[in-house]
Amino acid sequence: MLVSTLISGAIVYLTWRNRDKPLAAPLVVVTLGLFGWSLGSLLARLVSSLPTTLAAWNVALFSLHLAIVGWFYVAAEYTEHERLRRPSLFVALLVVPLGTQIVAWTNASHGLFYTPETYLTQGYLLVVGEGPLYWVQTIYMFVASLVPTVYIALNRESSRGLYRRQTVALVGSMLVIWVTSVLEVFDIEPWHDPSFNVMLLGTTIAVVGLFWAVVYADFLDVVPIARETLVEQMDDAVVALNTDQRIVGTNPPARVLLDLNEDVVGSDAATAFADYPALLDLSTTDEERETEFTLDRDGSRRRLHASSTPVRDTSRLSFDDDARLVGQLLMLRDVTTRHRREQRLREHERELEAKNERLEEFARVVSHDLQNPLSVAAGNVELLRDEYEPERLDAIADAIERMDTIVDDVLELARAGQTIADPRPVSLDAVAQDAWRTTETRDADLVVETETVVQGDGVRLQQLFENLFRNSVAHGSTSSTSLPAESLPESGGPSVTVTVGDHESGFFVADDGPGIPPDVREQVFEEGYTTASDGTGFGLAIVDNLATAHGWDVSVTESSSGGARFEFHVPDPDDS
């Protein structure tokens, strides 16, 4: 009895010193209850007055009830079972202990708890005459102590490594008390010695078991956290650490990815992650962080994304106003495929940048080496008009002007193919209106039926619309200049109407001209393809290049009025 009192008192002190640990508070309640039970029983043996003995016994019974409430608290925190964590359950658990104390201390007025057969034998041994309410509280204690014990025993973590030892200590301790209580209450002790209380012996064994769980099974240091997150079906690897950087849980993907076994539970992160410096550095923080590192194993190289998330006790049973930090979760995801895709994208961007530089150099050469000589030739033609026949000089001037137009179109075509490096939000309505104002439109009409905003380059989008509008106005179809003469319908003239609107995957530009026959629609985007006497054949090639530079696809079909309709297919940014 004295040994039980001393050991339970030592555990109360030990757990109180570690009260910042996740399970310290509930274990304090349990061991404090067992301490009170042992101390009350000891005091009841040391006094020889029946009222005083009954008072000590009442205190012992209350302490035992308190231990049962704490035991529920332990099971709720250890298993994280929602049914055990309801505040209403703990309110209900306190009803019987408080009611027991009321009827026990007022027993003299009703005799429902202790019967008149209650007396002292040998001058100090209490013999209790059990009334009906005494049996009610006794049955309650048996049932109430068994329920959380079953929850702990059936906990799915109980068969794994260090948790198995913890479970054996917890369940074993409570079962010892339970069995010895049955022997004591139903008076089935084989030794028939009234001075020997087998239940107190069971309490001594139980507190020794709890002491072993705390000291040798790391009960306060390594407890399951975030169990609901560490589900077996998770594809991501997850490792749970406590505040001392000790591993308290892993899931199968983590054990496979990091080559760990189930016995790693309880190990220091420094030991378990010795081969993973980046992961070890991540485990030393109590803030949200993330990093990426490369894992080389068995000749293969994998790229991993790792993140650290603090785990806080948000239980309604917490004694603290603020959620207490109880550990952290390390989550690892294999991002090798994404990493390789990003590498290929970066390489592609470098290639596009180099291509853009080559195109810019080409444009510079064309501008300098061709336009300057053409300008010189045009100036000399004007000087010779007074000396030679004007008709011949007009032909030369027209040829020079034609060459100058081709040079301009080639420059625009080269620059149109440059990739958009810094796309910004652009209103299709606004850019279409701007393009219409800068294009010779005669008496044509523009109808804009869109409020769509796309990511792009506003200046180059305006060039795209200008080329489409120019062809529509001049030829009654946005592609007439790129069609063979025998395929061209009669011009729609200046009365053509051009419409800009939305379709299911982007936007369109359509006219009400004579349209484009299906058999030549694939040819309209070819560079230099034209039969018009004053055309260069670059207009729609420029449109195609500008669309490609934005990452769009363009196709031509028939409009609702039978004219030409150019559809631009714009990818959804969320799908990229």
C-alpha positions in Angstrom: 0.0 0.0 0.0 2.8 2.4 0.9 4.8 1.3 -2.2 1.8 2.0 -4.4 1.4 5.4 -2.9 5.0 6.3 -3.3 5.3 5.1 -6.9 2.1 6.8 -8.0 3.3 10.0 -6.3 6.5 9.7 -8.2 4.7 9.3 -11.6 2.5 12.3 -10.7 5.7 14.4 -10.2 7.4 13.0 -13.3 4.4 13.7 -15.6 3.9 17.1 -14.0 7.4 18.1 -14.9 6.7 17.1 -18.5 3.3 18.7 -18.6 4.0 20.3 -21.9 4.0 16.8 -23.6 0.8 15.7 -25.4 -0.3 13.0 -23.0 1.1 14.4 -19.7 -2.1 16.1 -18.7 -4.4 13.0 -18.9 -1.7 10.8 -17.3 -1.4 13.2 -14.4 -5.2 12.8 -13.8 -4.8 9.0 -13.9 -1.8 8.8 -11.6 -3.2 11.5 -9.3 -6.3 9.4 -8.9 -4.3 6.2 -8.2 -2.2 8.2 -5.7 -5.4 9.4 -3.9 -6.8 5.9 -3.9 -3.6 4.4 -2.4 -3.3 7.3 0.1 -6.9 7.2 1.1 -6.7 3.4 1.6 -3.5 3.8 3.6 -5.1 6.5 5.9 -8.2 4.3 6.4 -5.9 1.6 7.8 -4.1 4.1 10.1 -7.2 5.4 12.0 -9.4 3.5 14.4 -12.6 5.6 14.3 -15.3 4.4 12.0 -16.4 7.9 10.8 -12.8 8.9 10.1 -12.2 5.6 8.3 -15.3 6.1 6.2 -14.2 9.6 5.4 -10.8 8.4 4.2 -12.6 5.6 2.3 -14.8 8.2 0.5 -11.8 10.1 -0.5 -10.2 6.9 -1.9 -13.4 6.1 -3.9 -13.5 9.6 -5.3 -9.8 9.3 -6.3 -10.5 6.0 -8.0 -13.4 7.6 -10.0 -11.0 10.4 -10.9 -8.5 7.9 -12.2 -11.2 6.4 -14.5 -12.1 9.8 -15.9 -8.4 10.3 -16.6 -8.2 6.9 -18.2 -10.9 8.0 -20.6 -8.8 11.1 -21.2 -5.7 9.0 -22.0 -7.6 6.8 -24.4 -9.1 9.8 -26.2 -5.8 11.5 -26.7 -3.8 8.3 -27.5 -6.3 6.9 -30.0 -7.6 10.3 -31.3 -11.0 8.6 -31.4 -13.7 11.2 -31.9 -16.3 9.4 -29.8 -14.0 9.6 -26.8 -13.2 13.3 -27.3 -16.7 14.6 -26.9 -17.0 17.0 -24.0 -20.5 15.7 -23.2 -19.0 12.3 -22.5 -16.7 13.8 -19.8 -19.5 15.7 -18.3 -21.5 12.4 -18.1 -18.4 10.6 -16.6 -18.3 13.1 -13.7 -22.0 12.6 -12.8 -21.5 9.3 -11.0 -18.4 10.3 -9.0 -20.0 13.5 -7.8 -23.3 11.6 -7.1 -21.3 8.9 -5.3 -19.7 11.5 -3.0 -23.0 13.1 -2.2 -24.7 9.8 -1.2 -21.6 8.5 0.6 -21.2 11.6 2.8 -25.0 11.8 3.5 -25.4 8.0 4.0 -26.4 8.5 7.6 -29.7 10.0 6.5 -30.7 7.3 4.0 -28.4 4.2 4.3 -28.4 3.6 0.5 -24.7 3.5 0.2 -23.4 1.9 3.4 -25.6 -0.5 5.3 -25.7 -0.7 9.1 -23.5 -3.8 8.7 -20.5 -1.5 8.0 -18.0 -1.8 10.9 -14.3 -2.0 11.8 -12.7 -5.3 12.6 -9.5 -5.9 14.5 -9.8 -2.2 15.4 -8.8 -0.8 12.0 -10.0 -2.9 9.1 -13.1 -1.6 7.5 -15.8 -4.0 6.5 -18.2 -2.3 4.2 -21.9 -3.2 4.1 -22.8 -2.6 0.5 -26.0 -0.7 -0.1 -27.8 -0.6 -3.5 -26.1 2.7 -4.6 -22.7 1.2 -3.6 -23.3 -1.6 -6.1 -24.3 0.9 -8.8 -21.1 2.9 -8.5 -19.1 -0.4 -8.4 -20.6 -1.7 -11.6 -20.1 1.7 -13.2 -16.4 1.6 -12.3 -16.0 -1.8 -13.9 -17.7 -0.8 -17.1 -16.1 2.7 -17.3 -12.6 1.4 -16.8 -13.0 -1.4 -19.3 -14.3 0.7 -22.3 -11.2 2.9 -22.8 -9.0 -0.1 -22.2 -10.7 -1.9 -25.2 -10.2 1.3 -27.4 -6.5 1.4 -26.6 -6.1 -2.4 -27.2 -7.9 -2.2 -30.6 -6.1 0.9 -31.7 -4.6 0.2 -35.1 -1.2 1.6 -34.1 -0.9 -0.8 -31.2 0.9 -3.6 -33.0 3.7 -1.4 -34.4 7.2 -1.2 -32.9 7.4 1.1 -29.9 3.6 1.6 -29.8 3.2 -2.2 -29.1 5.3 -1.8 -25.9 3.3 1.2 -24.9 0.0 -0.6 -25.4 1.1 -3.6 -23.5 2.0 -1.4 -20.5 -1.2 0.6 -20.6 -3.7 -2.2 -21.2 -1.8 -4.6 -18.9 -1.8 -2.0 -16.0 -5.5 -1.4 -16.3 -6.4 -5.1 -16.6 -4.4 -5.9 -13.5 -6.5 -3.3 -11.5 -9.7 -4.6 -13.1 -9.0 -8.3 -12.3 -7.9 -7.6 -8.7 -10.9 -5.4 -8.2 -13.2 -8.3 -9.2 -11.4 -10.6 -6.7 -11.7 -8.0 -3.9 -15.3 -6.9 -4.5 -16.7 -10.4 -4.9 -14.6 -11.7 -2.1 -13.1 -14.6 -4.1 -9.6 -14.2 -2.5 -8.2 -17.7 -2.0 -6.1 -16.7 1.0 -9.0 -15.4 3.2 -6.9 -12.9 5.0 -9.0 -9.8 5.7 -5.9 -7.7 6.3 -4.7 -8.3 2.7 -6.3 -6.1 0.0 -5.6 -7.7 -3.3 -6.9 -4.6 -5.2 -4.2 -2.5 -3.6 -1.7 -5.1 -4.8 -3.1 -4.7 -8.3 -2.8 -0.9 -8.0 0.8 -1.3 -7.0 1.5 -3.5 -10.0 -0.4 -1.1 -12.3 1.5 2.0 -11.2 4.7 0.1 -11.8 3.5 -0.7 -15.3 2.7 3.0 -15.9 6.1 4.0 -14.6 7.7 1.6 -17.0 5.6 3.0 -19.9 6.8 6.5 -19.1 10.5 5.8 -18.5 11.2 2.9 -20.8 8.5 3.0 -23.5 8.7 6.8 -24.0 5.1 7.2 -23.4 5.3 10.9 -22.9 7.8 11.5 -25.7 6.6 9.3 -28.5 2.8 9.2 -29.0 0.8 8.9 -32.2 -0.1 12.2 -33.7 -2.1 13.1 -36.8 -3.1 9.5 -37.2 -6.0 10.4 -39.5 -3.6 12.0 -41.9 -1.3 9.0 -41.9 -3.8 6.8 -43.7 -2.6 3.8 -45.5 -4.1 4.9 -48.8 -2.1 8.1 -49.1 0.1 8.3 -52.2 2.4 10.9 -50.6 5.0 9.8 -48.1 4.4 11.2 -44.6 6.5 11.1 -41.5 5.3 12.5 -38.2 7.7 13.9 -35.6 7.1 15.1 -32.1 8.6 18.3 -30.6 11.8 16.5 -29.7 12.4 15.6 -33.4 11.6 11.9 -32.7 9.7 9.9 -35.3 6.2 9.0 -34.0 4.7 7.7 -37.2 5.3 6.8 -40.9 3.1 5.5 -43.7 4.0 2.8 -46.2 5.1 5.2 -49.0 7.5 6.9 -46.6 9.0 3.7 -45.5 9.5 2.6 -49.1 10.8 5.9 -50.4 13.2 6.6 -47.5 14.1 2.9 -47.0 12.8 2.8 -43.4 11.2 0.0 -41.4 8.4 0.1 -38.9 10.9 0.0 -36.0 12.0 3.5 -36.9 9.2 4.8 -34.6 10.9 6.3 -31.6 14.2 7.1 -33.4 15.7 10.5 -33.6 15.3 12.3 -36.9 19.0 13.0 -36.9 19.6 9.2 -37.0 16.8 8.3 -39.4 17.6 11.1 -41.8 21.3 10.9 -41.7 21.4 10.2 -45.5 19.0 13.0 -46.3 20.5 16.4 -45.1 17.8 18.5 -46.7 15.1 16.5 -44.9 17.0 16.7 -41.6 17.2 20.5 -42.0 13.5 20.6 -42.7 12.7 18.6 -39.5 14.4 21.2 -37.2 11.8 23.9 -37.8 8.4 24.5 -36.2 7.3 26.6 -39.1 5.8 25.7 -42.5 8.6 25.3 -44.9 9.3 23.4 -48.1 12.3 22.3 -50.2 13.3 20.0 -53.0 16.2 17.6 -53.1 17.5 14.8 -55.3 17.5 11.2 -54.0 20.0 8.8 -55.6 19.4 5.1 -54.9 20.1 1.9 -56.9 21.3 3.8 -59.9 18.1 5.9 -60.3 17.8 9.6 -59.5 14.5 10.9 -58.1 13.5 14.5 -57.4 11.5 14.9 -54.2 9.5 17.9 -52.9 9.3 18.0 -49.1 7.2 20.2 -46.9 7.0 20.6 -43.1 3.7 21.4 -41.4 3.4 22.1 -37.7 0.8 19.9 -35.9 -1.1 21.6 -33.0 -3.4 20.2 -30.4 -6.8 21.7 -31.4 -8.7 19.2 -29.3 -11.6 20.6 -27.3 -10.0 18.8 -24.3 -6.9 20.9 -24.3 -6.2 22.8 -21.1 -4.6 25.6 -23.0 -6.4 28.5 -24.6 -4.0 28.4 -27.5 -3.4 25.3 -29.5 -0.2 23.6 -28.3 2.5 22.5 -30.7 2.7 18.7 -30.5 4.9 17.9 -33.5 5.2 18.3 -37.2 4.4 16.4 -40.4 7.0 15.9 -43.1 5.3 15.2 -46.5 7.3 14.1 -49.5 6.1 13.9 -53.0 7.9 12.4 -56.0 8.1 15.3 -58.5 10.6 13.7 -60.9 8.2 13.8 -63.9 7.3 17.5 -63.2 11.0 18.4 -62.7 12.0 16.8 -66.0 9.1 18.5 -67.7 10.2 21.9 -66.3 13.8 21.2 -67.4 12.6 20.5 -70.9 10.5 23.6 -70.8 13.5 25.7 -69.7 15.5 24.2 -72.6 12.7 25.0 -75.0 12.6 28.5 -73.7 16.3 28.9 -74.3 15.9 27.6 -77.8 13.1 30.0 -78.5 15.1 32.8 -77.1 18.0 31.9 -79.4 15.5 31.7 -82.3 14.1 35.1 -81.4 17.7 36.5 -81.4 18.3 35.0 -84.9 15.1 36.4 -86.2 15.9 39.8 -84.8 19.3 39.6 -86.5 17.6 38.6 -89.7 15.2 41.5 -89.5 18.1 43.9 -88.8 20.0 42.7 -91.8 17.0 42.9 -94.1 16.2 46.4 -92.8 19.8 47.7 -93.2 21.0 45.8 -96.3 17.8 46.0 -98.4 15.8 49.0 -97.4 18.8 51.4 -97.6 19.7 50.5 -101.3 16.0 50.7 -102.1 15.8 54.1 -100.7 18.8 55.2 -102.7 17.2 53.7 -105.9 13.9 55.5 -105.3 15.7 58.8 -104.8 17.6 58.5 -108.0 14.5 57.7 -109.9 13.0 61.0 -108.9 16.2 62.8 -110.0 16.0 61.2 -113.5 12.4 62.0 -114.2 13.3 65.3 -116.0 15.8 63.5 -118.3 14.1 60.3 -119.3 10.6 59.0 -120.3 8.3 59.1 -117.3 6.5 55.9 -118.2 9.7 53.8 -117.9 10.6 55.5 -114.6 7.1 54.9 -113.3 7.6 51.2 -113.9 10.9 51.3 -112.1 9.4 53.2 -109.2 6.5 50.7 -108.9 9.0 47.8 -108.8 11.0 49.6 -106.1 7.8 50.3 -104.1 6.8 46.6 -104.5 10.2 45.5 -103.2 9.9 47.9 -100.3 6.5 46.4 -99.4 7.9 42.9 -99.5 10.7 43.9 -97.2 8.3 45.4 -94.8 6.2 42.3 -94.8 9.2 40.0 -94.4 10.3 42.1 -91.4 6.8 41.9 -89.9 6.7 38.1 -90.6 10.1 37.6 -88.9 9.1 39.6 -85.8 5.7 37.9 -85.6 7.3 34.6 -85.0 9.1 35.7 -81.9 7.7 34.1 -78.7 5.8 36.2 -76.3 8.1 36.6 -73.3 6.0 38.6 -71.0 2.2 38.1 -71.7 -0.2 40.5 -70.0 -4.0 40.8 -69.9 -5.3 42.2 -73.1 -9.0 43.1 -73.9 -10.0 41.7 -77.3 -12.6 44.4 -77.6 -10.1 47.2 -77.0 -7.4 45.8 -79.2 -9.8 45.1 -82.1 -11.2 48.7 -81.9 -7.6 50.1 -82.0 -6.7 47.9 -85.0 -9.8 49.0 -86.8 -8.9 52.7 -86.3 -5.4 52.2 -87.8 -6.7 50.2 -90.8 -8.0 51.7 -94.1 -11.6 50.4 -93.7 -13.5 52.5 -96.3 -17.2 52.0 -95.6 -16.8 48.6 -93.9 -18.4 47.9 -90.5 -16.9 46.3 -87.4 -19.0 44.4 -84.8 -17.4 43.4 -81.6 -19.3 40.8 -79.6 -16.8 39.8 -76.9 -15.6 41.0 -73.5 -12.9 38.3 -73.3 -9.5 39.2 -71.8 -6.5 37.1 -73.0 -2.9 36.9 -72.0 -0.7 38.3 -74.7 1.2 41.2 -76.3 -1.2 44.0 -77.1 1.0 45.5 -79.9 1.3 42.2 -81.7 -2.3 41.3 -81.2 -3.2 44.6 -82.9 -1.0 43.6 -85.8 -2.9 40.3 -86.0 -6.3 42.1 -86.2 -4.9 44.7 -88.7 -3.9 42.0 -91.2 -7.3 40.3 -90.9 -9.2 43.5 -91.2 -7.1 44.7 -94.2 -7.8 41.6 -96.2 -11.5 41.7 -95.4 -12.0 45.3 -96.4 -9.9 45.0 -99.5 -11.3 41.8 -100.9 -14.5 41.0 -99.1 -12.9 38.0 -97.3 -10.1 37.9 -94.7 -8.2 35.4 -96.9 -8.9 36.6 -100.5 -5.3 37.7 -101.1 -4.0 34.2 -100.5 -6.3 32.4 -102.9 -5.7 31.5 -106.5 -7.4 33.8 -108.9 -9.7 31.1 -110.2 -10.9 30.4 -106.7 -11.7 34.0 -105.7 -15.3 35.0 -105.6 -16.4 38.5 -106.6 -15.1 41.0 -104.1 -17.4 41.9 -101.2 -16.3 45.5 -101.6 -16.4 48.2 -99.0 -19.8 47.1 -97.5 -18.3 44.1 -95.8 -19.0 43.6 -92.1 -16.4 42.1 -89.9 -17.4 40.5 -86.6 -15.2 39.6 -83.6 -16.7 37.2 -81.1 -16.3 34.3 -78.7 -16.5 30.5 -79.3 -16.2 27.6 -77.0 -12.4 27.5 -76.9 -11.3 31.0 -77.8 -12.4 33.8 -80.2 -13.1 34.3 -83.9 -12.9 36.9 -86.6 -15.5 36.5 -89.3 -16.9 38.4 -92.3 -19.9 38.3 -94.5 -18.0 38.2 -97.8 -18.1 35.3 -100.3 -16.0 33.0 -98.1 -13.2 30.5 -98.8 -13.8 27.2 -100.7 -12.9 24.2 -98.4 -10.3 22.7 -100.8 -8.0 25.8 -100.5 -8.4 26.6 -96.8 -5.2 24.8 -95.8 -3.2 26.9 -98.2 -4.1 30.4 -97.0 -1.4 30.4 -94.2 1.5 29.6 -96.6 4.2 32.2 -96.8 4.2 34.1 -100.1 1.2 32.3 -101.5 -0.7 34.8 -103.6 -1.8 35.4 -107.2 -2.9 39.0 -106.6 -0.9 41.5 -108.6 -0.2 43.8 -105.7 -0.1 41.2 -102.9 2.9 39.8 -101.1 1.3 36.6 -99.8 2.5 37.3 -96.2 -0.7 38.7 -94.6 -2.2 35.5 -93.2 1.3 33.9 -92.7 1.9 36.8 -90.3 -1.5 36.1 -88.6 -0.5 32.4 -88.2 2.9 33.3 -86.8 1.4 35.8 -84.3 -1.1 33.2 -83.1 1.7 30.6 -82.7 3.8 33.1 -80.8 1.0 33.4 -78.3 0.6 29.6 -78.0 -2.7 29.5 -79.9 -3.9 27.5 -82.9 -5.8 29.2 -85.8 -8.1 27.5 -88.3 -10.4 28.8 -91.1 -14.0 27.8 -91.7 -17.2 29.2 -92.9 -19.1 32.0 -91.1 -22.8 31.9 -90.4 -23.4 34.3 -93.4 -21.3 32.2 -95.7 -18.1 34.3 -95.4 -14.7 33.4 -94.0 -14.4 32.7 -90.2 -11.0 32.5 -88.5 -11.1 30.7 -85.2 -8.4 31.1 -82.6 -8.1 28.3 -80.0 -6.8 29.7 -76.7 -5.7 27.1 -74.1 -7.1 27.5 -70.6 -4.3 28.8 -68.3 -5.4 26.4 -65.5 -4.6 23.5 -67.8 -1.0 24.5 -68.4 
